[in-house]
Amino acid sequence: MNKMKKAALALVGGGLVIGMSGCGYNVPSDMVAVHVKSGPNDSKQVVGCVPSASRKHWWSTNDDYPLFPTSEREWDATGQTGSDSKDFTSVTKDKVVMNIPVTIRFTLKTDCDTLEKFYTSYARRYAVHFDSDGTYNDQWETLLRKLVADPADQTLDRIVQQFNWQNVWNDPKTKTDIEQQMNAALQSDNSLMVQTAKGQYFEGISVLIGTPAPENSELSAAVASEQTNVAKSEALQAQAKAEKAQAEAETAVAKANAAKQRATLEGFQLKGMTPAQALRAYNENQLIAQGGNPYQPQYIVGGTLGAGQ
């Protein structure tokens, strides 16, 4: 929706002129006009519509040609700078108030029969005014709040009541479900928008839901803290499990090495050898493998048996 507004309305010949001069009409390509006829002594009467990109001029007339857009409009309930309103608020199944940013896009139905009814029932009543450049007055937003935003807000309330707040807050599947239900509800022939306006004046309706948040921020903070603690606990458990697995693996390796050592020693234990003799035979074998000589010659010196020098 074009966020520029125009609050002033032109007064021509004592009568309200919405969107066109008193000497003809010039309808832009993205707008249509309702033809409101009024003779010098007659009351105003809607007598038809003027299609897009139409232009006509004459010397004098009391007729009015209020303009209406054919392009997509929206109601921005996200609370951001330039939005139409703050977030919608809804109460969950477990009684938590949620702030839910919602954007509703739609197009005004501009076939002549529907547009005439819309003009006489609502646009004229609220003094809605569009200029040829698409700017509009505050009354257009007032009308949209009553016919679009309020029934959409009520529709969202009914849907959100099905879910607990934590699912609405941080479960992507729940958010998608709410969005789909709201789209279907507002597009229905019997939607709250249709019931409120007592007619179908909008089409191409689509809803986009942002990230909901509990109105009480302490709730989300508490959940975040709990999730942090759980994550830390799980990390410690995982670390302990890994350390245990490593210790068990090291024990298994040590046992395997010991069994291998025993098997090796047993290979050196010939028949009749003691374990000590087998160990000595093993050590001698290791020394030989490293280039040593465990069998040094022996000499008798001065009656004493000793190893050779």
Phi, psi and omega in degrees: 000136175296124186273358175286145182229155173224116186270335184282140176244140182279140175248120181233123178060031179080358181245157181281125178248120183253103168091339184230159177281171182274010182235031177137198179215156177213094188269120179297166184289340181252023180217163171230165181230148171265135179267113179250108186269141177207111176281175182305325183241013184251155173282161181293141182215131177283124185237008178149196183226159176243123184289171179301152175058037177253148181212137179201142180225148173207178189289316186205141176197151173260003182290149175247154181224072180297136184265151176217143185281145173261349181279167182294140175246175176204157168244117185258101178253066182240355179072008179277168176300127180088358179284167182279333181198173174287175178304152168290151176240135179220153181257131183279175179302325180261028168066037176249131178281126181245138171267121187234111177288131184224137172239125181248120178253146184196169176231137176288131178288124187241019167295149194299317181300313181292318183294322177298317179295318179298320181294310184289327183278324189228309186299316179291321180298319182268001180058043178293139182221127172244136171270167183294342178269006177093353177290157186214167181262176183295334182295332176296317178293323177299316179298315181294325178299319182284321186265338183243302189293311183298310178295328177293320178299316178296322178297316179298320178305314183295326182284314184296334179298348180279345192237152172282155191296323182294328176290318178297324186287310190223021176253109183303325181295319179295317179300316178297319179299314180298316181297316180294317179297319181292319176301313181296319182294317183285335178276351182294150177293344181241031182294165176296331176295316179293317180295319181295315182276352183056040179167162179262102182251355182231148178219176181061034185284131175217149184237136174237123181254131178277203182272114180290158178211142177294141179299325174273102185294341179295333179295310180293326178295319180295319179294319179297319178295317178298318179295324177296316179296319178297318180298318178297316179298317180295324179295318179295319178297318179295320178296315179298320180296320180294318179295321178296316179298321179294317179297318179295322179294318179295321177297317180296320178296318180297317179296319180295320178295320179297317179296322178294321180296318179297317180298322179295314179298320180297332178291337179266354183270093179285167182302129179091351180280147171275164176304324180293321178293322178295320179296320179295321179295323179294313180299319178298321179296319178296320179296318179297320180296334180265009176092008179273173180226103181283352185251076179280144178294153180244141180233150174259114181240117178059040177077006182244134179277122179217165180283148179295152182273000000 
